[in-house]
Amino acid sequence: MKLIDKEYFWNNLSKPILPLSQSQKSNIDKIIDYYDENSMMNLRCFASLLAQIRVESANTYNSIREYGSYKYFKYLIGKLGIKTLQQAWEYRGFGHIQITGIINFNNFTEILSEKYGEFVNVWKIANDNVDTNYRFKISLDIAFIGCENGYFTGKKLGDYFTDSKTDWFNARRVVNPGEIKRKPKKVWEMVEVSKKFYKALEFRQ
């Protein structure tokens, strides 16, 4: 098993990723540990995923819920299986890479239940006071499995990082393709962050 050289990583990380709080550093460490233990994606894919987690988690690198008041989420009514405001609140965005809606919560409940051979209730994990380490791990399962298999948008990280192709910009299509046209400046900023992460990622010798 190849493991990320964390000493090299922290010594070579730079702005705009830095500075980081201790909480952010701790969360990134846990994401790297998850990658070491669970993922076969190449380092370019992982660097892009870290940059996308940075954006989707509001720079916390943590499993979060979508920000907004109770009534704010009325925009979800009629989408992704949501019929009421209460459902919109309970099924608002969740995760390092956020999933939203009854359909997506149920899809990942099925995917993760199959992975672990036991029922994994993503709705309960998102809404109840469960162990924070467990929530963090399940949230990373969603992020990694979703990006590796194209469960978010139909596009996979591996589509953009192959032996013959490296496409940092269009890798955003894996999570939020709408930003390619609506917010290209934001996506280019993410490209630079991805490259900074990639420069700091090395396997231990």
SULNOR-V47610 format. One record per residue. N is the residue number from 0. RES is the residue in three letters. PHI is phi in degrees with one decimal (none if undefined). Layout:
BEGIN
((N,RES,PHI) (N,RES,PHI))
END
This chain:
BEGIN
((0,MET,none) (1,LYS,-86.2) (2,LEU,-119.2) (3,ILE,-66.2) (4,ASP,-81.6) (5,LYS,-68.7) (6,GLU,-62.0) (7,TYR,-62.0) (8,PHE,-57.9) (9,TRP,-70.9) (10,ASN,-77.2) (11,ASN,-114.1) (12,LEU,-72.1) (13,SER,-144.2) (14,LYS,-63.3) (15,PRO,-85.6) (16,ILE,-68.0) (17,LEU,-84.2) (18,PRO,-79.6) (19,LEU,-129.1) (20,SER,-76.4) (21,GLN,-62.5) (22,SER,-64.4) (23,GLN,-62.9) (24,LYS,-61.7) (25,SER,-61.4) (26,ASN,-66.5) (27,ILE,-63.8) (28,ASP,-56.8) (29,LYS,-68.8) (30,ILE,-67.3) (31,ILE,-63.7) (32,ASP,-60.0) (33,TYR,-61.9) (34,TYR,-58.9) (35,ASP,-56.7) (36,GLU,-89.1) (37,ASN,-127.9) (38,SER,-117.9) (39,MET,-110.0) (40,MET,-64.7) (41,ASN,-72.3) (42,LEU,-67.1) (43,ARG,-66.8) (44,CYS,-59.9) (45,PHE,-65.9) (46,ALA,-61.9) (47,SER,-64.5) (48,LEU,-62.6) (49,LEU,-59.3) (50,ALA,-65.7) (51,GLN,-73.0) (52,ILE,-62.5) (53,ARG,-54.5) (54,VAL,-74.8) (55,GLU,-68.3) (56,SER,-98.5) (57,ALA,57.6) (58,ASN,65.5) (59,THR,-97.3) (60,TYR,58.3) (61,ASN,-122.4) (62,SER,-79.3) (63,ILE,-124.2) (64,ARG,-103.0) (65,GLU,-56.9) (66,TYR,-75.0) (67,GLY,146.0) (68,SER,-74.6) (69,TYR,-54.0) (70,LYS,-72.7) (71,TYR,-56.4) (72,PHE,-82.6) (73,LYS,-62.3) (74,TYR,-64.0) (75,LEU,-84.9) (76,ILE,-62.4) (77,GLY,91.2) (78,LYS,-120.8) (79,LEU,54.0) (80,GLY,85.0) (81,ILE,-87.4) (82,LYS,-117.2) (83,THR,-130.7) (84,LEU,-66.0) (85,GLN,-63.0) (86,GLN,-64.7) (87,ALA,-59.6) (88,TRP,-67.4) (89,GLU,-71.5) (90,TYR,-109.6) (91,ARG,-67.5) (92,GLY,-51.6) (93,PHE,-143.8) (94,GLY,124.8) (95,HIS,-69.0) (96,ILE,-112.3) (97,GLN,-74.6) (98,ILE,-101.3) (99,THR,-136.9) (100,GLY,94.4) (101,ILE,-59.9) (102,ILE,-59.6) (103,ASN,-70.9) (104,PHE,-61.1) (105,ASN,-66.1) (106,ASN,-60.0) (107,PHE,-75.9) (108,THR,-61.1) (109,GLU,-67.1) (110,ILE,-61.6) (111,LEU,-76.1) (112,SER,-64.4) (113,GLU,-67.7) (114,LYS,-60.1) (115,TYR,-96.3) (116,GLY,70.7) (117,GLU,-154.4) (118,PHE,-68.1) (119,VAL,-116.7) (120,ASN,-89.3) (121,VAL,-63.7) (122,TRP,-59.2) (123,LYS,-64.5) (124,ILE,-63.7) (125,ALA,-74.1) (126,ASN,-104.6) (127,ASP,-99.2) (128,ASN,-84.2) (129,VAL,-91.8) (130,ASP,-55.0) (131,THR,-66.0) (132,ASN,-66.2) (133,TYR,-66.5) (134,ARG,-60.4) (135,PHE,-60.3) (136,LYS,-65.4) (137,ILE,-63.4) (138,SER,-62.7) (139,LEU,-70.4) (140,ASP,-53.7) (141,ILE,-61.5) (142,ALA,-63.6) (143,PHE,-69.8) (144,ILE,-64.0) (145,GLY,-62.8) (146,CYS,-75.8) (147,GLU,-75.0) (148,ASN,-110.4) (149,GLY,75.7) (150,TYR,-76.1) (151,PHE,-82.3) (152,THR,-132.7) (153,GLY,93.5) (154,LYS,-103.5) (155,LYS,-108.0) (156,LEU,-58.3) (157,GLY,-63.4) (158,ASP,-68.7) (159,TYR,-110.0) (160,PHE,-133.5) (161,THR,-122.9) (162,ASP,-63.8) (163,SER,-115.7) (164,LYS,-144.0) (165,THR,-134.7) (166,ASP,-128.8) (167,TRP,-62.0) (168,PHE,-65.6) (169,ASN,-74.4) (170,ALA,-61.1) (171,ARG,-63.9) (172,ARG,-63.7) (173,VAL,-68.5) (174,VAL,-117.1) (175,ASN,-143.9) (176,PRO,-64.3) (177,GLY,-61.5) (178,GLU,-71.3) (179,ILE,-57.2) (180,LYS,-94.1) (181,ARG,-78.0) (182,LYS,-136.5) (183,PRO,-60.0) (184,LYS,-61.5) (185,LYS,-62.7) (186,VAL,-67.9) (187,TRP,-64.4) (188,GLU,-63.1) (189,MET,-65.9) (190,VAL,-58.1) (191,GLU,-63.2) (192,VAL,-65.3) (193,SER,-57.6) (194,LYS,-65.7) (195,LYS,-65.6) (196,PHE,-62.9) (197,TYR,-61.3) (198,LYS,-62.6) (199,ALA,-90.8) (200,LEU,-92.9) (201,GLU,-142.3) (202,PHE,-82.3) (203,ARG,-64.0) (204,GLN,-82.5))
END
